[in-house]
């Protein structure tokens, strides 16, 4: 009887150990940021002053220095993340998505900074409910403010940038399925449980 129990428990322990080991899974996730650069449109050049009357022909008025070139502004558009069975697969998937998002980022930059009419139309469309509820004079003031807002962000798109991918390994342990209940020895031998004696 003892030998029977030991031979039965040993394989069961090995099976439970193997099932718990196979429930641990690992994957790599890589992420990156998509951003674009744009340069604000320079202010209108100041006209050179005219030479005063009576000045000699060779004399030239003091030239007005050109405004300094503004530094490019960086706008973070979105973050992307892709997963894979290994780091190379995750990076490849991330690169494919980054190439698609580059085109969208370039289009978004042009809408915001290089197309004045589109910028105004988008801002008015997003505030259509407010505009329709205003009086004529208030609506005109808001439209003027929106146009000025677009004028302040007029400029030239410089390019789209994708940050260096950051990859990490994610290890997850899934709960192992509970083993099926073992049948009792009585049912294995084909013996049926004794029925209750009939009541007299």
C-alpha positions in Angstrom: 0.0 0.0 0.0 2.8 2.4 0.9 4.7 1.7 -2.4 1.5 2.5 -4.3 1.1 5.9 -2.6 4.7 6.9 -3.2 4.7 5.9 -6.8 1.5 7.9 -7.3 2.6 11.1 -5.5 6.1 11.4 -7.2 4.9 11.8 -10.8 2.1 14.2 -9.6 4.7 16.4 -7.9 6.8 16.5 -11.1 3.9 17.3 -13.2 2.8 20.2 -11.0 6.4 21.6 -11.1 6.6 21.4 -14.8 3.2 23.1 -15.3 4.2 26.0 -13.0 7.4 26.5 -14.9 5.7 26.6 -18.3 3.2 29.3 -17.1 6.0 31.9 -16.9 6.1 34.0 -20.1 8.4 36.8 -21.2 8.2 39.5 -23.9 10.1 42.7 -24.9 8.4 46.1 -25.2 10.0 49.0 -26.9 8.8 52.6 -26.8 9.7 55.9 -28.5 8.4 59.5 -28.8 7.4 61.2 -32.0 8.0 65.0 -32.2 8.4 67.7 -34.8 10.4 70.9 -35.0 9.2 74.2 -36.3 10.5 77.8 -36.5 8.3 80.8 -35.9 7.8 83.1 -38.8 10.1 86.2 -38.4 8.5 89.6 -37.8 8.1 91.8 -40.8 11.4 93.5 -41.7 11.6 97.1 -40.6 11.9 99.5 -43.6 15.1 101.4 -43.8 14.7 105.1 -42.9 15.1 107.6 -45.7 18.1 109.8 -45.8 17.5 113.3 -44.2 17.3 116.3 -46.5 20.5 118.1 -47.1 22.6 115.0 -46.4 25.4 114.3 -48.8 25.0 111.7 -51.5 27.6 109.4 -50.0 26.2 109.3 -46.5 24.0 106.3 -45.7 21.5 106.0 -42.8 22.2 103.7 -40.0 21.0 100.2 -41.0 18.5 98.4 -38.9 19.9 95.0 -37.6 18.0 92.0 -38.8 16.1 90.2 -36.1 17.8 87.1 -34.7 16.8 83.8 -36.1 14.4 82.1 -33.6 15.4 78.8 -32.2 13.3 75.8 -33.4 10.5 74.8 -31.1 10.0 71.1 -30.4 6.5 69.7 -30.1 6.0 66.2 -28.7 3.2 64.7 -30.7 2.7 61.2 -29.3 4.4 58.1 -27.8 4.3 54.7 -29.4 5.0 51.2 -28.0 5.3 47.8 -29.6 5.9 44.3 -28.2 7.7 41.2 -29.5 9.0 37.8 -28.4 12.5 39.2 -28.4 14.2 42.6 -28.5 14.9 42.6 -32.2 11.3 41.8 -33.1 10.0 44.5 -30.8 12.4 47.1 -32.3 11.4 46.1 -35.9 7.7 46.5 -35.1 8.4 49.8 -33.4 10.4 51.1 -36.4 7.6 50.2 -38.8 5.1 52.1 -36.7 7.5 55.1 -36.4 7.8 55.3 -40.2 4.0 55.6 -40.4 3.8 58.2 -37.7 6.5 60.3 -39.3 4.1 61.1 -42.2 1.3 62.0 -39.8 3.5 64.2 -37.7 4.7 66.1 -40.8 1.1 66.7 -41.9 0.1 67.8 -38.4 3.0 70.3 -38.3 2.0 71.8 -41.7 -1.6 72.1 -40.7 -0.6 73.9 -37.5 2.1 76.2 -38.7 2.3 76.5 -42.5 -1.4 76.7 -43.5 -2.9 79.8 -42.0 -6.4 79.2 -43.5 -6.5 75.6 -42.4 -5.4 76.6 -38.9 -8.2 79.1 -38.6 -10.8 76.7 -40.0 -9.8 73.9 -37.6 -10.0 76.3 -34.6 -13.4 77.6 -35.6 -14.7 74.1 -36.2 -13.7 73.0 -32.8 -15.5 76.0 -31.3 -18.5 75.9 -33.5 -21.0 75.4 -30.6 -19.7 78.4 -28.8 -19.6 80.6 -32.0 -23.2 79.8 -32.8 -24.4 80.8 -29.4 -22.7 84.3 -29.5 -24.0 87.5 -30.8 -22.7 88.9 -34.1 -20.2 91.3 -32.4 -19.0 88.7 -29.9 -18.6 86.2 -32.7 -16.5 88.6 -34.7 -14.3 89.2 -31.7 -13.7 85.5 -31.1 -13.0 84.9 -34.8 -10.5 87.7 -34.7 -8.8 86.2 -31.6 -8.6 82.8 -33.3 -7.1 84.3 -36.4 -4.5 86.1 -34.3 -3.7 82.9 -32.4 -3.0 81.1 -35.7 -0.9 84.1 -36.9 1.2 83.8 -33.7 2.0 80.2 -34.5 2.8 80.7 -38.2 6.2 79.4 -39.2 8.1 76.7 -41.1 8.3 73.0 -40.3 11.9 71.8 -39.9 11.5 68.1 -39.5 10.2 65.1 -37.6 12.2 63.3 -34.9 11.9 59.8 -33.4 13.6 59.3 -30.0 15.9 56.4 -29.3 13.8 53.3 -28.5 13.7 52.2 -24.9 13.2 48.4 -24.5 12.5 46.4 -21.4 11.7 42.8 -20.8 8.4 42.0 -19.2 8.1 38.7 -17.3 4.6 37.6 -16.5 3.5 34.5 -14.5 0.2 33.1 -15.5 -1.7 31.0 -13.0 -1.3 27.4 -13.8 -4.5 25.4 -14.4 -5.6 23.4 -11.4 -5.1 19.7 -11.8 -8.1 17.5 -12.4 -9.4 15.8 -9.3 -8.2 12.2 -9.0 -10.8 9.5 -9.0 -11.2 7.5 -5.8 -9.9 3.9 -5.7 -13.4 2.5 -5.4 -14.5 4.0 -8.7 -11.3 2.7 -10.4 -12.0 -0.8 -9.4 -15.5 -0.5 -10.7 -17.1 -0.9 -7.3 -20.2 1.1 -6.7 -20.9 2.7 -3.4 -23.2 0.6 -1.3 -26.8 1.8 -1.5 -28.7 2.6 1.6 -30.6 -0.3 3.0 -34.3 -0.2 2.2 -36.3 1.2 5.0 -38.5 -1.4 6.5 
